[in-house]
Amino acid sequence: MLTKTKVSLMGCKYRCIVILLAFNAIFAIVSLIFWGTNGVINFEAAFFSFFFVLYSAYTSLKHKIKKEIDQADLPQEEESEETQNTKNPKTKFNFSSFVLGLQLSMGFLRIFAYFVLIGGLVILMTKNIFLVIPYILGISICLIGVVTLKYLSQKK
């Protein structure tokens, strides 16, 4: 049985995707007006490849947090923190944070997403159709759209 919260979250997912694609279409038309077909190609390549990078970062972080929550054992953690505080002085460099950062950045999907982003950029440059402004506009619109939709979905 689906609860009211799950139904509203599912509705938000689909609504947010439709809104983001509408936002994409509007700015693709703007790119077409100002820079022609090459502008639209640059805008779309940047928009979708950057969206793929954001999505892969989100999924890797979500899986890592879920894994950490599943492995958390509160009574053991409290005892180990007390023993660590008495044994080891605090330092500026926390090795566990470094390892966590490496684990988050080394996911297959995330690496593949960056290859898609860089590959798209290289293809645009080798075909001599790369335009800086529509490309940056595509990345910016994607980022602004995702952040705005996330803010609005949490506000409800």
C-alpha positions, 0 to 999 in steps of 0.5 A: 500500500502506498502512503500519502507521502510516497504518492506525493514524492512520486508525483513530485518526481514526475512533475519535477522532470516535466518542469525541468524538461519544459525549462530546457525546451524554453532555453533551447528555443532561446539558444536557437534564436540567438545562436542557431542550430549549433547553439542548440546542440551546445546547449543540449550537450551541456544540459544533459551531460551536466544533468547526468553528472549531477544525477550520478553524484546524487545516487552515489551519495544516496547509496553511501549514506544509506550504507552508512546508516545501515551499518551504524550501531549507536551503542558501540559508536558512543563507547568507541567515541569516548575511548578515541577521545581519551587515546587520540588527540584531535588533528586537523586532518581526518583520514576517514573523511578523506576515505569517504571522499574517495569512495564517493568520487570513485563510483562507476556511474560518476566516472562514466558521467564525467567521460560523457561530459568531457567526450561531448565537449571534445566532440563539439570542439573537434567538429568546430561547432563549440560555442562557449556561451550556449554551453555555459548557459546549458550548464547554468540552466541545468544547475539552477533548475535542479536546485530550484526544483529541489528547494521547492519540493522541500518547501512543501 
